[in-house]
Amino acid sequence: MTHSVESIVISLGNEPAEVLGFKTEEQIEIALIPLMAEVFDNKANSVK
């Protein structure tokens, strides 16, 4: 009896824009700006 092993490769940050549903990297950057602002705002509020 043999067992097959599948490996799932997860890349973080190396996906092309099209895979993420964008046409250009500029569109990704524009979408990330408000998300990054929210993260930085939350960090600033939690450090007191």
Contact map, one row per residue, 1 for C-alpha under 8 A:
111000000000000000000000000000000000000000000000
111100000000000000000000000000000000000000000000
111110000000000000000000000000000000000000000000
011111000000000000000000000000000000000000000000
001111100000000000000000000000000000000000000000
000111110000000000000000000000000000000000000000
000011111000000000000000000000000000000000000000
000001111100000000000000000000000000000000000000
000000111110000000000000000000000000000000000000
000000011111000000000000000000000000000000000000
000000001111111000000000000000000000000000000000
000000000111111000000000000000000000000000000000
000000000011111000000000000000000000000000000000
000000000011111100000000000000000000000000000000
000000000011111110110000000000000000000000000000
000000000000011111110000000000000000000000000000
000000000000001111111111100100000000000000000000
000000000000000111111111000000000000000000000000
000000000000001111111100000000000000000000000000
000000000000001111111100000000000000000000000000
000000000000000011111110000000000000000000000000
000000000000000011111111101100000000000000000000
000000000000000011001111101000000000000000000000
000000000000000011000111111100000000000000000000
000000000000000010000111111110000000000000000000
000000000000000000000001111111000000000000000000
000000000000000000000111111111100000000000000000
000000000000000010000101111111110000000000000000
000000000000000000000000111111111000000000000000
000000000000000000000000011111111100000000000000
000000000000000000000000001111111110000000000000
000000000000000000000000000111111111000000000000
000000000000000000000000000011111111100000000000
000000000000000000000000000001111111110000000000
000000000000000000000000000000111111111000000000
000000000000000000000000000000011111111100000000
000000000000000000000000000000001111111110000000
000000000000000000000000000000000111111111000000
000000000000000000000000000000000011111111100000
000000000000000000000000000000000001111111110000
000000000000000000000000000000000000111111111000
000000000000000000000000000000000000011111111100
000000000000000000000000000000000000001111111110
000000000000000000000000000000000000000111111111
000000000000000000000000000000000000000011111111
000000000000000000000000000000000000000001111111
000000000000000000000000000000000000000000111111
000000000000000000000000000000000000000000011111
